[in-house]
């Protein structure tokens, strides 16, 4: 296990996870409700895809303890799943770069179903709060 506490110490290829998250129907509904979305997928108890961003942040925080800013997010949805499903998230640092005096890391996280099939791919960019 890699021991990193500062985001600037991450390098390309660092692997994070896997972490397991059971997502109850009530927790899933809180995501939908907080977004203010009335949608047939919510009524059908389908998992709320943007929660992948939060799972990616939680994954990063297993290594990095300093405050970070989540500056960009891209989500690819491969399929749907019902609330009550345990999700597994694992990821890799796929890129590092600097812009305007700030260091950034890009993390690609795969959120998978219990059978191992990918549910969502979350690609997120982070930078430390204070340079």
Secondary structure in CASP SS format (residue, H / E / C, confidence):
PFRMAT SS
TARGET T0000
AUTHOR 0000-0000-0000
METHOD secondary structure of the structure
MODEL  1
X C 1.00
X C 1.00
X C 1.00
X C 1.00
X C 1.00
X C 1.00
X H 1.00
X H 1.00
X H 1.00
X C 1.00
X C 1.00
X C 1.00
X C 1.00
X C 1.00
X E 1.00
X E 1.00
X E 1.00
X E 1.00
X E 1.00
X E 1.00
X E 1.00
X E 1.00
X C 1.00
X C 1.00
X H 1.00
X H 1.00
X H 1.00
X H 1.00
X H 1.00
X H 1.00
X H 1.00
X H 1.00
X H 1.00
X H 1.00
X H 1.00
X C 1.00
X C 1.00
X C 1.00
X C 1.00
X H 1.00
X H 1.00
X H 1.00
X H 1.00
X C 1.00
X C 1.00
X E 1.00
X C 1.00
X C 1.00
X C 1.00
X C 1.00
X H 1.00
X H 1.00
X H 1.00
X H 1.00
X H 1.00
X H 1.00
X H 1.00
X H 1.00
X H 1.00
X H 1.00
X C 1.00
X C 1.00
X C 1.00
X C 1.00
X C 1.00
X C 1.00
X C 1.00
X E 1.00
X E 1.00
X E 1.00
X E 1.00
X E 1.00
X E 1.00
X E 1.00
X E 1.00
X E 1.00
X E 1.00
X C 1.00
X C 1.00
X C 1.00
X C 1.00
X E 1.00
X C 1.00
X C 1.00
X C 1.00
X E 1.00
X E 1.00
X E 1.00
X E 1.00
X E 1.00
X E 1.00
X E 1.00
X E 1.00
X E 1.00
X E 1.00
X E 1.00
X E 1.00
X E 1.00
X E 1.00
X C 1.00
X C 1.00
X E 1.00
X E 1.00
X E 1.00
X E 1.00
X E 1.00
X E 1.00
X E 1.00
X E 1.00
X E 1.00
X E 1.00
X E 1.00
X C 1.00
X C 1.00
X C 1.00
X C 1.00
X C 1.00
X E 1.00
X E 1.00
X E 1.00
X E 1.00
X E 1.00
X E 1.00
X E 1.00
X E 1.00
X E 1.00
X E 1.00
X E 1.00
X C 1.00
X C 1.00
X C 1.00
END
